[in-house]
Amino acid sequence: MSHASMQSIALRYFLEVVRSGSVNEASLQLNVAASAVSRQIAKLEYELGTALFERRARGMLPTAAGELLAGYARKAQMEVGQLVEELGQLRGLQRGHVHLASSQGFAIDFLPDAIAAFREQHRGITFSLDVTSPDEVSRRVREGRADLGLTYSLAPQADVAIECAVPGPVMAIVPAGHPLARRDAIALAELQPYPIALPMPETTARQLFDICRGVQGLEFVIALECNYLATLFRYVTQQGCVSLSNAISNRQYLDSQQIVALPFTDETLQARRIELQSMAGRILPQAVTAFRDHLAERLARQVG
């Protein structure tokens, strides 16, 4: 049984217009005529007695009613997927799929290792993983485009349930032979004499770094900015500079003793946490629930 066969065509077309912001773009993604998409939207608006979109020159923007309907439709869409999966299990088909979204640090080794360990016991469960920015992780969870999101967070997110949360402070990353490597903890100001390699501004580590240095009036030599963490870690080991991360995000390098992760004494750099997120109000399928519990246990061990 396909998910599409149990879903309203009008709602599927409506959600695609919400996602893409355009009838023409939605028609391309759905592989149907734009006129067919427009008819289904008009049908929904007639039946509900309200406008669902503001028609603009550059696309379609959901009205308040449209946002409300989109939230309902996303949950309904995911519940259909759960029903199909559970009906399959009743027929003896032990299978399932978990769609994950995460910020980059967790995709280096934490999530691949967690998935591999889980599949040793549950071979019928498959996974997909989208690696993106922290804000986008939460957005995909909220919109039902990911079953679970794993990301660093600075503030609560609307329409997102927190399945598990653990501390995720920003830490200084230095090569094993660095003058600061033997310290138990350091202040951000102590990094000023050394060149620094930084993640991009959309990351929570960089945002807290910028706030902290701004408040304290600190100046740094930024040798490298990069949106790929593996590049930053490699640069640290090769050039002897410092960077920012968290112990979970660079376990491979820490275990190989190439780098050292040092806690900061600055309170600002401790003001974030690691969140395992799901869509608020959604009953999770069995496969997702099992992997959620598996991830929560591994997170607790990592920070314990």
N, C-alpha and C positions, 0 to 999 in steps of 0.2 A: 504494500500500500504506500503510495507516495504522499508526502506532506501536502503537495499542491491539490490533490484530489479532495482533501478535507478542509481546504481553506477557501473563503470567499474570494472570487476573482477580483471583485471591487476592492476589497481590503488589501490584497496583494499588490494591485496596481497603485492604490493610494500610498502604501508604505514605500514603494519604489520612488514615487514622486517626492515624498518627504525626504528620502535618503539622498536622491540625486539633485533635488531642487529644480527639476525641469521635466515637463511632459516629454519633450523630444529625447532627452537623455534616458528617461525611464523607458520609453518605447524601444530604444536601442538595447537596453539591458534585458528587457522582457521579451525582445524579439517579436513585438507586435506593432501594429500601426499606431501612430500618435493619436489618431482619431478615436481608436478603441480605448486608449487610456483616458482621453478626455471624456468619453461617454460614461465610463465607469465612475470617474470623479463626479461628474454632473449627477449621475444616478444617486450616489451617496449623499450629495448635498441636498438633493430633492427629498430623499427619504428622511434625512435628519432635520431638514428645515433650517439649515444654517450653512454659511460659507465655511469651507475647510481650508481655503488658501487665499492669500492675497496675491493677485496676479500683478506681477511687476515686469518691467521691460527685460530684466535679466534673469527671470525665473519665477518660481513659485515659492512663497513663504507661508508655512502653516499659520493659521489663525489660532487663537486660544482654544477654540473648539477642535481644530485640527490637531493641536498638540495633545489634547485630551484623548482623542480617538486614536492617535498614533501609539500612545502608551498602552491603551487597551489592546490594540491590534498586535503589538509586539508580544505582549504576554500571551495572548491567545495563540499566536504563531508558535511560540516556544512550548506551550502546553500540548499543542497538536503533536509536535515532535516527540515529547515525552510519552504521550499516549501510544504513538506508533512503536516506540522502542519497547514499552512495557507489554504491548500486545505480542510483539515478537518474542519476548522472554517467556510469555505464557505458552507459546508454541515450541518452547525448548530451544530458542535461538539465543544463546548467551552472547550478546553483542551490544555495542553502544559506541557513541562517539562523543568526545569532549573537546569543545572549541575553547581555546585559551587565548587570552591577550595579556601581554606583560611588557613592562618597561625593560630596557635593554640589559641591565645588569643581571636580571634573573635568567636570561636566555643563554648566558655564556656556558654555565655548567649546572646551576641549581635545578632548573626545570628539565633539561635533558636527562640528568641523573634521576630525578624524581619520576619522570615518565618511564624510563627504562626499568627502574625498580618495580613500579606498579605493574607494568606489562609482563613481568616475570610471573606474576600470579594471575593476571587477567589478560590473556592473549587476545581475547575477543574485543577488547576495548581499543579503539584507535583515537588519535589526537590530531588536532591542527593548532598551530601556534602563530599568532600575529604579534610581531615585536614592534612597538610604537612608543609614543611619548606617554608620560603619566596621565595627562588629561585625556588623551585619546583612549587609553585603557578604560578609564571610568566611563567615557562616553559609549564605547562599544558594549560594555556590560549593561549600561542603562538602556540602550536601544535594542538589547537582545541579540547583538551580533557576536557576543562571546558568552559562554556559560559561566566562566570564571575569569577574573582579572587579578593579576598579581603586580603590585606597583608600590612605589613610595608615595606617601600622601602627606600633605601639609594641613589639610582642612577637610571636614566632612563633605561628602558629595550627595547631592539630591538624588533620590530614587535609586540609591545603591545600598545594598545590605552588606555589612561587614561580617564575613564568615570567620575571620581570624585576624588579629592584629598583634604585632610584636614591635618592640623598639627597633628603629632603623637609623641611628644617628649617622651623620656624615663623619668619615674618618680620614685622616691623612694617610696617603699611600707613599711610602718611600722605599728605595732599593735597600736590600739587606745590608749593604756596606755604608749606608748614609750616616752622617754624623748624628742624626736624630734617632736612628733605628733602635737604639737601646733604651730609649725613654719609655716610661709607662703611659704618659699622656703629655700633650703639648697644647699651647695656646696658638691660635691662628697667627698672631703677630710674629711668632717664632719662625714662620715660613718665609718671611719677607726677604731674607738674604739669598734665597734659593730660587732659581727659575721654576715656574710652575706650569703644569699641563692641565687644562681644564675641559670638562664637558661643556656642551652648549647651553645657552640660557634657558631652554625649555625644560631642563632637568631640575629636579628638586635640590640636588647637591649644589648645583651652580647658583640657584636662586638663594639658598641660605648663605652660601659663600658671599654673594654680592651684597646681601643685607648686612652681614656681619662686618665685612670690610668697610662698607659705607658708614655704618654706625661708629666704627672705631677710627675711621680716616686712614686706613692702611693702604699702602701702595705695593704692588707686586709686579715682577717681570713675568708676563704671560708668554711663555715660549711657544705654546701650542694650544689651539682650541680645536676640538674634534668631536663629532657626533657618534664616534664608534669607540666603545670602551676598550676593546682589545688593542686598538692602536695606542691609546693612552697608557695602558699597562706596559706594552712593549717599549714605548718611548721612555717610561720611567726606568725600566730595567737597563736600557741601553745608554741613556743620557745622564742618569744620576739625578734627575730632577724630582719634584714631588707632584702629587695629584690628589684627587678627592674620590672617595668611593665608600664602600661598606664591605665588611668582611664577607658577607654572603655573595657579593657581586664579583669577587675575585678569588674564590676558594682555590682554584687550580694554581694560581701564582703563589698564594700563601702556603699551600701544601708543599710546593716545590722549593720553598724558602728563598724565592727570588725577590720577594717584596715583603714589607712589614706594614700592617695596618695599625695606626696609632689613634686612640681616642682623643678628641678635642676637649679642652676644659671649658670652652666657650658654650654657654647655654643655648645660644641661637642655633648652633650647628647640631644640637641634639633634638631640635623641635620637629622631628618628622617620625613617621612610623611606617612599617611595612604592612600593607593591607591585602587580604585575600577577599575579593569582592564578588558579589553576585547581584542579579537584578532584584530590587526590593519587591517583596510580595510573591515571588515566584517559588513554586514547589519544584525542587531540583530533581531531575531524573536519577535513577539509581547509580548509573555510571559516574555522573557528575558528583553525586553525594559521596561516593566511595573515594574518588580522587581528591575531593575537597578535604576529607578527613586525613588522607594520606599526606597531602601537602601541609596541613596544619601541624601534624605530628613532626614532620621534617623541619618546619620553620621553628617550632619550639626547641628542637634539639640543637639547631644552629645557633640560637641566641642564648641557650641555657648555660 
